[in-house]
């Protein structure tokens, strides 16, 4: 009888671990699973990111804000893999824009993008599912490059 209980508990634990890994790995339903903020561990550097996925928030982004605190960012969550384009409309400070694939691997970076670049847009030639905006210089300061990997933490 005790063996059956142990087997059931171990099976439930494995199911829980697999489900948790799925959410960490794919990032599906980030806002439902983590809330409206997440901590990204990007090659050992922690970034507290506001999660946005509604059409209004995706369109507004960081526009009209005066600044962004150090080690803070905004994580754009899209439904599908695509070639997402970003611009600096109504921005007041420069950014690094980091595109990530469905596994949170960095696939493209635009560094030191200035507000004056508007109406130009920036778009990778690779598919992405997430985009992280951080203060300009973040990528260089922290040695973030194509192939760097991010993990989601609570």
N, CA, C and O atoms as a GROMACS GRO file, in nm:
protein
  616
    1UNK      N    1   0.082  -0.120   0.000
    1UNK     CA    2   0.000   0.000   0.000
    1UNK      C    3   0.087   0.127   0.000
    1UNK      O    4   0.057   0.221  -0.074
    2UNK      N    5   0.191   0.131   0.080
    2UNK     CA    6   0.278   0.248   0.086
    2UNK      C    7   0.351   0.271  -0.046
    2UNK      O    8   0.375   0.385  -0.083
    3UNK      N    9   0.387   0.162  -0.117
    3UNK     CA   10   0.454   0.175  -0.246
    3UNK      C   11   0.364   0.247  -0.347
    3UNK      O   12   0.411   0.330  -0.424
    4UNK      N   13   0.234   0.214  -0.345
    4UNK     CA   14   0.139   0.278  -0.438
    4UNK      C   15   0.130   0.427  -0.410
    4UNK      O   16   0.127   0.508  -0.503
    5UNK      N   17   0.126   0.465  -0.285
    5UNK     CA   18   0.117   0.607  -0.248
    5UNK      C   19   0.243   0.680  -0.294
    5UNK      O   20   0.236   0.790  -0.348
    6UNK      N   21   0.357   0.619  -0.271
    6UNK     CA   22   0.483   0.680  -0.312
    6UNK      C   23   0.488   0.696  -0.463
    6UNK      O   24   0.530   0.800  -0.513
    7UNK      N   25   0.445   0.595  -0.537
    7UNK     CA   26   0.443   0.602  -0.683
    7UNK      C   27   0.349   0.713  -0.730
    7UNK      O   28   0.384   0.788  -0.821
    8UNK      N   29   0.233   0.725  -0.670
    8UNK     CA   30   0.138   0.831  -0.706
    8UNK      C   31   0.197   0.969  -0.678
    8UNK      O   32   0.187   1.058  -0.762
    9UNK      N   33   0.257   0.986  -0.562
    9UNK     CA   34   0.317   1.115  -0.526
    9UNK      C   35   0.430   1.150  -0.623
    9UNK      O   36   0.439   1.264  -0.668
   10UNK      N   37   0.514   1.054  -0.655
   10UNK     CA   38   0.624   1.078  -0.749
   10UNK      C   39   0.569   1.115  -0.887
   10UNK      O   40   0.620   1.207  -0.951
   11UNK      N   41   0.466   1.046  -0.932
   11UNK     CA   42   0.405   1.078  -1.063
   11UNK      C   43   0.348   1.219  -1.064
   11UNK      O   44   0.368   1.292  -1.160
   12UNK      N   45   0.277   1.256  -0.959
   12UNK     CA   46   0.221   1.392  -0.951
   12UNK      C   47   0.332   1.497  -0.949
   12UNK      O   48   0.320   1.602  -1.012
   13UNK      N   49   0.439   1.468  -0.877
   13UNK     CA   50   0.552   1.560  -0.873
   13UNK      C   51   0.615   1.576  -1.012
   13UNK      O   52   0.649   1.687  -1.052
   14UNK      N   53   0.631   1.467  -1.084
   14UNK     CA   54   0.688   1.473  -1.218
   14UNK      C   55   0.597   1.551  -1.313
   14UNK      O   56   0.647   1.627  -1.397
   15UNK      N   57   0.467   1.535  -1.301
   15UNK     CA   58   0.373   1.611  -1.384
   15UNK      C   59   0.384   1.759  -1.353
   15UNK      O   60   0.385   1.842  -1.444
   16UNK      N   61   0.394   1.793  -1.225
   16UNK     CA   62   0.408   1.934  -1.186
   16UNK      C   63   0.537   1.993  -1.242
   16UNK      O   64   0.537   2.104  -1.295
   17UNK      N   65   0.646   1.920  -1.230
   17UNK     CA   66   0.775   1.968  -1.280
   17UNK      C   67   0.771   1.986  -1.431
   17UNK      O   68   0.823   2.084  -1.483
   18UNK      N   69   0.709   1.892  -1.502
   18UNK     CA   70   0.699   1.903  -1.648
   18UNK      C   71   0.614   2.024  -1.688
   18UNK      O   72   0.650   2.096  -1.782
   19UNK      N   73   0.504   2.046  -1.619
   19UNK     CA   74   0.418   2.162  -1.649
   19UNK      C   75   0.492   2.292  -1.621
   19UNK      O   76   0.484   2.386  -1.700
   20UNK      N   77   0.563   2.297  -1.511
   20UNK     CA   78   0.638   2.418  -1.477
   20UNK      C   79   0.747   2.444  -1.580
   20UNK      O   80   0.766   2.558  -1.623
   21UNK      N   81   0.817   2.339  -1.621
   21UNK     CA   82   0.919   2.353  -1.723
   21UNK      C   83   0.859   2.404  -1.855
   21UNK      O   84   0.919   2.487  -1.923
   22UNK      N   85   0.742   2.352  -1.891
   22UNK     CA   86   0.676   2.396  -2.013
   22UNK      C   87   0.651   2.546  -2.010
   22UNK      O   88   0.679   2.616  -2.107
   23UNK      N   89   0.599   2.597  -1.900
   23UNK     CA   90   0.571   2.740  -1.890
   23UNK      C   91   0.701   2.820  -1.893
   23UNK      O   92   0.707   2.923  -1.959
   24UNK      N   93   0.804   2.775  -1.823
   24UNK     CA   94   0.932   2.846  -1.824
   24UNK      C   95   0.993   2.842  -1.962
   24UNK      O   96   1.047   2.943  -2.009
   25UNK      N   97   0.986   2.727  -2.029
   25UNK     CA   98   1.052   2.709  -2.157
   25UNK      C   99   0.982   2.785  -2.269
   25UNK      O  100   1.047   2.854  -2.348
   26UNK      N  101   0.850   2.773  -2.275
   26UNK     CA  102   0.778   2.833  -2.388
   26UNK      C  103   0.728   2.973  -2.360
   26UNK      O  104   0.708   3.051  -2.452
   27UNK      N  105   0.706   3.005  -2.231
   27UNK     CA  106   0.655   3.137  -2.198
   27UNK      C  107   0.508   3.155  -2.229
   27UNK      O  108   0.458   3.267  -2.223
   28UNK      N  109   0.438   3.048  -2.264
   28UNK     CA  110   0.297   3.060  -2.296
   28UNK      C  111   0.221   3.120  -2.179
   28UNK      O  112   0.248   3.087  -2.063
   29UNK      N  113   0.128   3.207  -2.209
   29UNK     CA  114   0.042   3.269  -2.108
   29UNK      C  115   0.122   3.333  -1.995
   29UNK      O  116   0.088   3.314  -1.878
   30UNK      N  117   0.224   3.407  -2.029
   30UNK     CA  118   0.308   3.467  -1.926
   30UNK      C  119   0.228   3.552  -1.828
   30UNK      O  120   0.246   3.542  -1.707
   31UNK      N  121   0.140   3.635  -1.880
   31UNK     CA  122   0.067   3.723  -1.789
   31UNK      C  123  -0.027   3.646  -1.699
   31UNK      O  124  -0.046   3.684  -1.583
   32UNK      N  125  -0.086   3.538  -1.749
   32UNK     CA  126  -0.174   3.458  -1.666
   32UNK      C  127  -0.094   3.380  -1.562
   32UNK      O  128  -0.139   3.363  -1.449
   33UNK      N  129   0.022   3.332  -1.601
   33UNK     CA  130   0.101   3.246  -1.511
   33UNK      C  131   0.183   3.329  -1.412
   33UNK      O  132   0.194   3.291  -1.296
   34UNK      N  133   0.240   3.441  -1.457
   34UNK     CA  134   0.330   3.518  -1.373
   34UNK      C  135   0.272   3.651  -1.327
   34UNK      O  136   0.325   3.710  -1.233
   35UNK      N  137   0.168   3.700  -1.389
   35UNK     CA  138   0.119   3.832  -1.358
   35UNK      C  139   0.171   3.932  -1.458
   35UNK      O  140   0.218   3.894  -1.566
   36UNK      N  141   0.164   4.059  -1.425
   36UNK     CA  142   0.201   4.161  -1.522
   36UNK      C  143   0.349   4.200  -1.515
   36UNK      O  144   0.392   4.292  -1.586
   37UNK      N  145   0.427   4.132  -1.431
   37UNK     CA  146   0.571   4.153  -1.428
   37UNK      C  147   0.643   4.020  -1.414
   37UNK      O  148   0.594   3.928  -1.348
   38UNK      N  149   0.759   4.011  -1.476
   38UNK     CA  150   0.842   3.892  -1.463
   38UNK      C  151   0.986   3.936  -1.438
   38UNK      O  152   1.023   4.051  -1.463
   39UNK      N  153   1.064   3.844  -1.390
   39UNK     CA  154   1.208   3.867  -1.381
   39UNK      C  155   1.272   3.775  -1.483
   39UNK      O  156   1.256   3.653  -1.480
   40UNK      N  157   1.346   3.837  -1.574
   40UNK     CA  158   1.420   3.761  -1.674
   40UNK      C  159   1.565   3.751  -1.627
   40UNK      O  160   1.627   3.852  -1.592
   41UNK      N  161   1.617   3.632  -1.627
   41UNK     CA  162   1.759   3.612  -1.600
   41UNK      C  163   1.824   3.597  -1.737
   41UNK      O  164   1.811   3.492  -1.802
   42UNK      N  165   1.891   3.700  -1.780
   42UNK     CA  166   1.950   3.704  -1.913
   42UNK      C  167   2.101   3.692  -1.897
   42UNK      O  168   2.171   3.790  -1.871
   43UNK      N  169   2.151   3.569  -1.913
   43UNK     CA  170   2.294   3.541  -1.898
   43UNK      C  171   2.346   3.589  -1.762
   43UNK      O  172   2.454   3.648  -1.752
   44UNK      N  173   2.268   3.563  -1.657
   44UNK     CA  174   2.310   3.598  -1.522
   44UNK      C  175   2.271   3.737  -1.477
   44UNK      O  176   2.292   3.772  -1.361
   45UNK      N  177   2.215   3.818  -1.566
   45UNK     CA  178   2.172   3.953  -1.532
   45UNK      C  179   2.020   3.952  -1.518
   45UNK      O  180   1.949   3.910  -1.609
   46UNK      N  181   1.972   3.998  -1.406
   46UNK     CA  182   1.828   3.998  -1.381
   46UNK      C  183   1.766   4.130  -1.427
   46UNK      O  184   1.815   4.238  -1.395
   47UNK      N  185   1.657   4.116  -1.502
   47UNK     CA  186   1.582   4.232  -1.550
   47UNK      C  187   1.438   4.214  -1.505
   47UNK      O  188   1.374   4.114  -1.538
   48UNK      N  189   1.387   4.311  -1.431
   48UNK     CA  190   1.246   4.309  -1.393
   48UNK      C  191   1.170   4.375  -1.507
   48UNK      O  192   1.187   4.494  -1.536
   49UNK      N  193   1.084   4.296  -1.572
   49UNK     CA  194   1.018   4.344  -1.694
   49UNK      C  195   0.867   4.348  -1.677
   49UNK      O  196   0.805   4.253  -1.627
   50UNK      N  197   0.810   4.457  -1.720
   50UNK     CA  198   0.664   4.470  -1.729
   50UNK      C  199   0.620   4.390  -1.851
   50UNK      O  200   0.676   4.406  -1.959
   51UNK      N  201   0.521   4.303  -1.834
   51UNK     CA  202   0.474   4.217  -1.943
   51UNK      C  203   0.355   4.284  -2.009
   51UNK      O  204   0.258   4.321  -1.943
   52UNK      N  205   0.362   4.300  -2.141
   52UNK     CA  206   0.251   4.358  -2.216
   52UNK      C  207   0.212   4.265  -2.330
   52UNK      O  208   0.298   4.210  -2.398
   53UNK      N  209   0.083   4.249  -2.348
   53UNK     CA  210   0.037   4.167  -2.460
   53UNK      C  211  -0.095   4.214  -2.517
   53UNK      O  212  -0.137   4.163  -2.622
   54UNK      N  213  -0.164   4.308  -2.452
   54UNK     CA  214  -0.288   4.359  -2.511
   54UNK      C  215  -0.251   4.447  -2.630
   54UNK      O  216  -0.144   4.507  -2.631
   55UNK      N  217  -0.337   4.456  -2.730
   55UNK     CA  218  -0.306   4.539  -2.847
   55UNK      C  219  -0.274   4.684  -2.811
   55UNK      O  220  -0.186   4.745  -2.872
   56UNK      N  221  -0.345   4.740  -2.714
   56UNK     CA  222  -0.321   4.880  -2.674
   56UNK      C  223  -0.182   4.895  -2.612
   56UNK      O  224  -0.108   4.987  -2.647
   57UNK      N  225  -0.149   4.804  -2.518
   57UNK     CA  226  -0.019   4.812  -2.452
   57UNK      C  227   0.096   4.783  -2.548
   57UNK      O  228   0.202   4.844  -2.539
   58UNK      N  229   0.074   4.689  -2.641
   58UNK     CA  230   0.176   4.658  -2.741
   58UNK      C  231   0.204   4.781  -2.827
   58UNK      O  232   0.319   4.808  -2.861
   59UNK      N  233   0.100   4.853  -2.864
   59UNK     CA  234   0.116   4.972  -2.949
   59UNK      C  235   0.182   5.087  -2.873
   59UNK      O  236   0.263   5.160  -2.930
   60UNK      N  237   0.149   5.103  -2.745
   60UNK     CA  238   0.201   5.216  -2.666
   60UNK      C  239   0.344   5.189  -2.618
   60UNK      O  240   0.430   5.276  -2.626
   61UNK      N  241   0.369   5.068  -2.569
   61UNK     CA  242   0.503   5.035  -2.520
   61UNK      C  243   0.552   5.133  -2.416
   61UNK      O  244   0.480   5.164  -2.320
   62UNK      N  245   0.672   5.182  -2.433
   62UNK     CA  246   0.732   5.276  -2.338
   62UNK      C  247   0.716   5.422  -2.381
   62UNK      O  248   0.777   5.511  -2.322
   63UNK      N  249   0.633   5.446  -2.483
   63UNK     CA  250   0.611   5.583  -2.530
   63UNK      C  251   0.563   5.673  -2.416
   63UNK      O  252   0.489   5.630  -2.328
   64UNK      N  253   0.607   5.797  -2.420
   64UNK     CA  254   0.569   5.903  -2.328
   64UNK      C  255   0.635   5.892  -2.190
   64UNK      O  256   0.622   5.984  -2.109
   65UNK      N  257   0.702   5.783  -2.161
   65UNK     CA  258   0.771   5.772  -2.031
   65UNK      C  259   0.899   5.854  -2.036
   65UNK      O  260   0.963   5.868  -2.140
   66UNK      N  261   0.935   5.907  -1.921
   66UNK     CA  262   1.055   5.990  -1.912
   66UNK      C  263   1.183   5.907  -1.907
   66UNK      O  264   1.287   5.950  -1.957
   67UNK      N  265   1.176   5.789  -1.848
   67UNK     CA  266   1.296   5.706  -1.834
   67UNK      C  267   1.255   5.565  -1.793
   67UNK      O  268   1.137   5.534  -1.775
   68UNK      N  269   1.356   5.482  -1.779
   68UNK     CA  270   1.337   5.345  -1.736
   68UNK      C  271   1.445   5.318  -1.632
   68UNK      O  272   1.563   5.345  -1.656
   69UNK      N  273   1.406   5.266  -1.516
   69UNK     CA  274   1.504   5.239  -1.412
   69UNK      C  275   1.607   5.137  -1.460
   69UNK      O  276   1.579   5.057  -1.550
   70UNK      N  277   1.725   5.141  -1.399
   70UNK     CA  278   1.831   5.045  -1.431
   70UNK      C  279   1.780   4.904  -1.404
   70UNK      O  280   1.709   4.880  -1.306
   71UNK      N  281   1.816   4.811  -1.491
   71UNK     CA  282   1.776   4.670  -1.479
   71UNK      C  283   1.625   4.651  -1.482
   71UNK      O  284   1.572   4.556  -1.424
   72UNK      N  285   1.556   4.741  -1.550
   72UNK     CA  286   1.412   4.728  -1.576
   72UNK      C  287   1.392   4.720  -1.725
   72UNK      O  288   1.477   4.761  -1.804
   73UNK      N  289   1.276   4.667  -1.764
   73UNK     CA  290   1.247   4.659  -1.905
   73UNK      C  291   1.100   4.636  -1.931
   73UNK      O  292   1.019   4.632  -1.839
   74UNK      N  293   1.067   4.620  -2.057
   74UNK     CA  294   0.931   4.588  -2.097
   74UNK      C  295   0.941   4.468  -2.190
   74UNK      O  296   1.015   4.470  -2.288
   75UNK      N  297   0.864   4.364  -2.158
   75UNK     CA  298   0.862   4.243  -2.237
   75UNK      C  299   0.732   4.237  -2.316
   75UNK      O  300   0.623   4.230  -2.259
   76UNK      N  301   0.744   4.240  -2.448
   76UNK     CA  302   0.630   4.232  -2.538
   76UNK      C  303   0.607   4.085  -2.571
   76UNK      O  304   0.697   4.015  -2.617
   77UNK      N  305   0.486   4.038  -2.546
   77UNK     CA  306   0.451   3.897  -2.568
   77UNK      C  307   0.353   3.889  -2.685
   77UNK      O  308   0.246   3.949  -2.681
   78UNK      N  309   0.391   3.816  -2.787
   78UNK     CA  310   0.306   3.801  -2.905
   78UNK      C  311   0.252   3.659  -2.912
   78UNK      O  312   0.311   3.565  -2.858
   79UNK      N  313   0.139   3.645  -2.979
   79UNK     CA  314   0.073   3.514  -2.990
   79UNK      C  315   0.151   3.417  -3.076
   79UNK      O  316   0.157   3.298  -3.047
   80UNK      N  317   0.212   3.468  -3.183
   80UNK     CA  318   0.276   3.380  -3.281
   80UNK      C  319   0.417   3.427  -3.312
   80UNK      O  320   0.454   3.541  -3.286
   81UNK      N  321   0.495   3.337  -3.367
   81UNK     CA  322   0.625   3.375  -3.421
   81UNK      C  323   0.602   3.462  -3.545
   81UNK      O  324   0.518   3.431  -3.629
   82UNK      N  325   0.679   3.571  -3.554
   82UNK     CA  326   0.665   3.659  -3.669
   82UNK      C  327   0.786   3.752  -3.673
   82UNK      O  328   0.876   3.742  -3.590
   83UNK      N  329   0.787   3.842  -3.772
   83UNK     CA  330   0.892   3.942  -3.787
   83UNK      C  331   0.838   4.074  -3.731
   83UNK      O  332   0.784   4.155  -3.806
   84UNK      N  333   0.852   4.096  -3.602
   84UNK     CA  334   0.792   4.211  -3.536
   84UNK      C  335   0.879   4.335  -3.551
   84UNK      O  336   0.999   4.333  -3.525
   85UNK      N  337   0.814   4.442  -3.594
   85UNK     CA  338   0.880   4.568  -3.621
   85UNK      C  339   0.855   4.666  -3.506
   85UNK      O  340   0.744   4.673  -3.454
   86UNK      N  341   0.959   4.742  -3.467
   86UNK     CA  342   0.947   4.840  -3.360
   86UNK      C  343   0.999   4.974  -3.408
   86UNK      O  344   1.089   4.982  -3.492
   87UNK      N  345   0.941   5.081  -3.352
   87UNK     CA  346   0.986   5.215  -3.382
   87UNK      C  347   0.989   5.295  -3.254
   87UNK      O  348   0.951   5.244  -3.148
   88UNK      N  349   1.035   5.418  -3.261
   88UNK     CA  350   1.057   5.500  -3.143
   88UNK      C  351   0.957   5.616  -3.134
   88UNK      O  352   0.990   5.725  -3.087
   89UNK      N  353   0.836   5.591  -3.178
   89UNK     CA  354   0.733   5.695  -3.176
   89UNK      C  355   0.706   5.740  -3.032
   89UNK      O  356   0.681   5.659  -2.943
   90UNK      N  357   0.713   5.870  -3.011
   90UNK     CA  358   0.685   5.934  -2.881
   90UNK      C  359   0.777   5.887  -2.769
   90UNK      O  360   0.741   5.895  -2.651
   91UNK      N  361   0.895   5.838  -2.804
   91UNK     CA  362   0.993   5.796  -2.703
   91UNK      C  363   1.076   5.916  -2.658
   91UNK      O  364   1.100   6.009  -2.736
   92UNK      N  365   1.119   5.913  -2.532
   92UNK     CA  366   1.197   6.023  -2.476
   92UNK      C  367   1.338   5.980  -2.435
   92UNK      O  368   1.415   6.062  -2.386
   93UNK      N  369   1.372   5.853  -2.455
   93UNK     CA  370   1.506   5.805  -2.421
   93UNK      C  371   1.543   5.689  -2.513
   93UNK      O  372   1.456   5.628  -2.576
   94UNK      N  373   1.671   5.660  -2.521
   94UNK     CA  374   1.721   5.556  -2.612
   94UNK      C  375   1.708   5.417  -2.550
   94UNK      O  376   1.704   5.401  -2.428
   95UNK      N  377   1.700   5.317  -2.638
   95UNK     CA  378   1.678   5.178  -2.596
   95UNK      C  379   1.772   5.082  -2.667
   95UNK      O  380   1.827   5.112  -2.773
   96UNK      N  381   1.788   4.966  -2.606
   96UNK     CA  382   1.832   4.846  -2.675
   96UNK      C  383   1.705   4.763  -2.692
   96UNK      O  384   1.628   4.748  -2.598
   97UNK      N  385   1.684   4.711  -2.811
   97UNK     CA  386   1.566   4.629  -2.839
   97UNK      C  387   1.617   4.488  -2.869
   97UNK      O  388   1.698   4.468  -2.959
   98UNK      N  389   1.567   4.392  -2.792
   98UNK     CA  390   1.616   4.254  -2.799
   98UNK      C  391   1.501   4.161  -2.838
   98UNK      O  392   1.403   4.150  -2.765
   99UNK      N  393   1.515   4.095  -2.952
   99UNK     CA  394   1.414   4.000  -2.999
   99UNK      C  395   1.452   3.860  -2.951
   99UNK      O  396   1.569   3.821  -2.959
  100UNK      N  397   1.352   3.785  -2.902
  100UNK     CA  398   1.375   3.649  -2.853
  100UNK      C  399   1.281   3.552  -2.924
  100UNK      O  400   1.169   3.588  -2.960
  101UNK      N  401   1.329   3.430  -2.944
  101UNK     CA  402   1.243   3.329  -3.006
  101UNK      C  403   1.153   3.264  -2.901
  101UNK      O  404   1.151   3.307  -2.786
  102UNK      N  405   1.080   3.162  -2.939
  102UNK     CA  406   0.984   3.098  -2.848
  102UNK      C  407   1.051   3.031  -2.729
  102UNK      O  408   0.985   3.003  -2.629
  103UNK      N  409   1.181   3.005  -2.738
  103UNK     CA  410   1.256   2.943  -2.629
  103UNK      C  411   1.337   3.045  -2.549
  103UNK      O  412   1.422   3.007  -2.468
  104UNK      N  413   1.312   3.173  -2.572
  104UNK     CA  414   1.380   3.282  -2.503
  104UNK      C  415   1.528   3.291  -2.537
  104UNK      O  416   1.609   3.333  -2.454
  105UNK      N  417   1.563   3.252  -2.657
  105UNK     CA  418   1.698   3.270  -2.707
  105UNK      C  419   1.703   3.400  -2.788
  105UNK      O  420   1.613   3.426  -2.869
  106UNK      N  421   1.805   3.480  -2.767
  106UNK     CA  422   1.818   3.608  -2.838
  106UNK      C  423   1.847   3.580  -2.985
  106UNK      O  424   1.943   3.511  -3.019
  107UNK      N  425   1.761   3.637  -3.072
  107UNK     CA  426   1.779   3.616  -3.216
  107UNK      C  427   1.818   3.744  -3.290
  107UNK      O  428   1.863   3.739  -3.405
  108UNK      N  429   1.801   3.861  -3.224
  108UNK     CA  430   1.836   3.987  -3.288
  108UNK      C  431   1.844   4.096  -3.181
  108UNK      O  432   1.770   4.093  -3.083
  109UNK      N  433   1.934   4.192  -3.202
  109UNK     CA  434   1.946   4.306  -3.110
  109UNK      C  435   1.967   4.432  -3.192
  109UNK      O  436   2.048   4.435  -3.284
  110UNK      N  437   1.894   4.536  -3.157
  110UNK     CA  438   1.921   4.671  -3.209
  110UNK      C  439   1.969   4.752  -3.089
  110UNK      O  440   1.898   4.764  -2.989
  111UNK      N  441   2.090   4.806  -3.099
  111UNK     CA  442   2.152   4.876  -2.986
  111UNK      C  443   2.145   5.027  -3.002
  111UNK      O  444   2.152   5.080  -3.113
  112UNK      N  445   2.131   5.094  -2.889
  112UNK     CA  446   2.134   5.241  -2.883
  112UNK      C  447   2.038   5.304  -2.984
  112UNK      O  448   2.076   5.395  -3.058
  113UNK      N  449   1.914   5.256  -2.985
  113UNK     CA  450   1.814   5.312  -3.075
  113UNK      C  451   1.762   5.442  -3.014
  113UNK      O  452   1.709   5.443  -2.903
  114UNK      N  453   1.779   5.550  -3.086
  114UNK     CA  454   1.746   5.684  -3.035
  114UNK      C  455   1.606   5.727  -3.076
  114UNK      O  456   1.556   5.683  -3.180
  115UNK      N  457   1.542   5.812  -2.996
  115UNK     CA  458   1.409   5.863  -3.031
  115UNK      C  459   1.409   5.933  -3.167
  115UNK      O  460   1.308   5.930  -3.238
  116UNK      N  461   1.520   5.994  -3.203
  116UNK     CA  462   1.530   6.068  -3.331
  116UNK      C  463   1.521   5.976  -3.452
  116UNK      O  464   1.507   6.025  -3.565
  117UNK      N  465   1.528   5.845  -3.432
  117UNK     CA  466   1.521   5.754  -3.547
  117UNK      C  467   1.378   5.742  -3.601
  117UNK      O  468   1.359   5.694  -3.712
  118UNK      N  469   1.279   5.786  -3.522
  118UNK     CA  470   1.141   5.781  -3.571
  118UNK      C  471   1.129   5.870  -3.694
  118UNK      O  472   1.180   5.981  -3.690
  119UNK      N  473   1.066   5.827  -3.801
  119UNK     CA  474   0.971   5.717  -3.818
  119UNK      C  475   1.033   5.586  -3.868
  119UNK      O  476   0.959   5.495  -3.907
  120UNK      N  477   1.167   5.574  -3.867
  120UNK     CA  478   1.227   5.447  -3.907
  120UNK      C  479   1.182   5.336  -3.813
  120UNK      O  480   1.157   5.359  -3.695
  121UNK      N  481   1.173   5.215  -3.866
  121UNK     CA  482   1.139   5.101  -3.781
  121UNK      C  483   1.252   5.000  -3.788
  121UNK      O  484   1.332   4.998  -3.882
  122UNK      N  485   1.256   4.916  -3.686
  122UNK     CA  486   1.361   4.815  -3.672
  122UNK      C  487   1.296   4.679  -3.667
  122UNK      O  488   1.202   4.655  -3.591
  123UNK      N  489   1.348   4.589  -3.751
  123UNK     CA  490   1.284   4.459  -3.767
  123UNK      C  491   1.390   4.354  -3.795
  123UNK      O  492   1.476   4.375  -3.881
  124UNK      N  493   1.385   4.243  -3.725
  124UNK     CA  494   1.485   4.138  -3.750
  124UNK      C  495   1.452   4.061  -3.878
  124UNK      O  496   1.340   4.068  -3.929
  125UNK      N  497   1.549   3.988  -3.926
  125UNK     CA  498   1.523   3.900  -4.041
  125UNK      C  499   1.502   3.756  -3.994
  125UNK      O  500   1.513   3.661  -4.073
  126UNK      N  501   1.473   3.740  -3.865
  126UNK     CA  502   1.444   3.609  -3.805
  126UNK      C  503   1.313   3.619  -3.727
  126UNK      O  504   1.275   3.726  -3.679
  127UNK      N  505   1.246   3.506  -3.716
  127UNK     CA  506   1.120   3.502  -3.642
  127UNK      C  507   1.145   3.520  -3.493
  127UNK      O  508   1.246   3.475  -3.439
  128UNK      N  509   1.050   3.589  -3.427
  128UNK     CA  510   1.058   3.605  -3.282
  128UNK      C  511   0.917   3.594  -3.224
  128UNK      O  512   0.818   3.603  -3.296
  129UNK      N  513   0.910   3.576  -3.094
  129UNK     CA  514   0.783   3.570  -3.023
  129UNK      C  515   0.778   3.673  -2.910
  129UNK      O  516   0.670   3.712  -2.866
  130UNK      N  517   0.895   3.715  -2.865
  130UNK     CA  518   0.906   3.811  -2.756
  130UNK      C  519   1.003   3.920  -2.795
  130UNK      O  520   1.097   3.898  -2.871
  131UNK      N  521   0.979   4.039  -2.741
  131UNK     CA  522   1.074   4.149  -2.760
  131UNK      C  523   1.092   4.216  -2.625
  131UNK      O  524   0.996   4.248  -2.556
  132UNK      N  525   1.218   4.237  -2.589
  132UNK     CA  526   1.252   4.301  -2.462
  132UNK      C  527   1.314   4.437  -2.492
  132UNK      O  528   1.412   4.447  -2.564
  133UNK      N  529   1.255   4.541  -2.434
  133UNK     CA  530   1.314   4.674  -2.444
  133UNK      C  531   1.379   4.707  -2.311
  133UNK      O  532   1.318   4.694  -2.205
  134UNK      N  533   1.505   4.751  -2.319
  134UNK     CA  534   1.582   4.789  -2.201
  134UNK      C  535   1.657   4.919  -2.233
  134UNK      O  536   1.660   4.963  -2.348
  135UNK      N  537   1.716   4.978  -2.131
  135UNK     CA  538   1.792   5.101  -2.152
  135UNK      C  539   1.906   5.079  -2.251
  135UNK      O  540   1.965   4.972  -2.256
  136UNK      N  541   1.934   5.181  -2.329
  136UNK     CA  542   2.044   5.177  -2.425
  136UNK      C  543   2.174   5.145  -2.352
  136UNK      O  544   2.202   5.200  -2.246
  137UNK      N  545   2.252   5.058  -2.410
  137UNK     CA  546   2.380   5.019  -2.352
  137UNK      C  547   2.373   4.891  -2.271
  137UNK      O  548   2.476   4.833  -2.238
  138UNK      N  549   2.253   4.847  -2.238
  138UNK     CA  550   2.235   4.726  -2.156
  138UNK      C  551   2.303   4.605  -2.219
  138UNK      O  552   2.373   4.530  -2.151
  139UNK      N  553   2.283   4.587  -2.348
  139UNK     CA  554   2.337   4.470  -2.417
  139UNK      C  555   2.489   4.466  -2.412
  139UNK      O  556   2.549   4.363  -2.382
  140UNK      N  557   2.552   4.580  -2.440
  140UNK     CA  558   2.698   4.585  -2.437
  140UNK      C  559   2.751   4.570  -2.294
  140UNK      O  560   2.846   4.495  -2.271
  141UNK      N  561   2.690   4.640  -2.200
  141UNK     CA  562   2.735   4.634  -2.060
  141UNK      C  563   2.730   4.493  -2.004
  141UNK      O  564   2.814   4.454  -1.923
  142UNK      N  565   2.633   4.415  -2.048
  142UNK     CA  566   2.611   4.282  -1.993
  142UNK      C  567   2.649   4.169  -2.089
  142UNK      O  568   2.619   4.052  -2.064
  143UNK      N  569   2.714   4.205  -2.198
  143UNK     CA  570   2.762   4.107  -2.297
  143UNK      C  571   2.649   4.017  -2.349
  143UNK      O  572   2.667   3.896  -2.365
  144UNK      N  573   2.534   4.079  -2.375
  144UNK     CA  574   2.421   4.007  -2.434
  144UNK      C  575   2.440   4.009  -2.585
  144UNK      O  576   2.464   4.114  -2.644
  145UNK      N  577   2.429   3.892  -2.646
  145UNK     CA  578   2.450   3.883  -2.790
  145UNK      C  579   2.356   3.777  -2.848
  145UNK      O  580   2.285   3.708  -2.775
  146UNK      N  581   2.356   3.767  -2.980
  146UNK     CA  582   2.276   3.665  -3.047
  146UNK      C  583   2.314   3.529  -2.987
  146UNK      O  584   2.432   3.496  -2.975
  147UNK      N  585   2.212   3.451  -2.950
  147UNK     CA  586   2.237   3.321  -2.890
  147UNK      C  587   2.233   3.323  -2.738
  147UNK      O  588   2.224   3.217  -2.675
  148UNK      N  589   2.240   3.443  -2.677
  148UNK     CA  590   2.223   3.450  -2.532
  148UNK      C  591   2.085   3.397  -2.498
  148UNK      O  592   1.995   3.400  -2.581
  149UNK      N  593   2.071   3.350  -2.376
  149UNK     CA  594   1.946   3.284  -2.338
  149UNK      C  595   1.889   3.349  -2.213
  149UNK      O  596   1.963   3.384  -2.121
  150UNK      N  597   1.758   3.366  -2.211
  150UNK     CA  598   1.687   3.422  -2.095
  150UNK      C  599   1.603   3.315  -2.030
  150UNK      O  600   1.547   3.229  -2.098
  151UNK      N  601   1.594   3.320  -1.899
  151UNK     CA  602   1.506   3.233  -1.824
  151UNK      C  603   1.409   3.319  -1.746
  151UNK      O  604   1.446   3.426  -1.696
  152UNK      N  605   1.286   3.273  -1.734
  152UNK     CA  606   1.184   3.346  -1.658
  152UNK      C  607   1.188   3.299  -1.514
  152UNK      O  608   1.194   3.180  -1.485
  153UNK      N  609   1.186   3.397  -1.423
  153UNK     CA  610   1.177   3.366  -1.280
  153UNK      C  611   1.057   3.439  -1.223
  153UNK      O  612   1.010   3.539  -1.278
  154UNK      N  613   1.008   3.389  -1.114
  154UNK     CA  614   0.899   3.458  -1.044
  154UNK      C  615   0.952   3.574  -0.966
  154UNK      O  616   0.876   3.644  -0.901
   0.00000   0.00000   0.00000
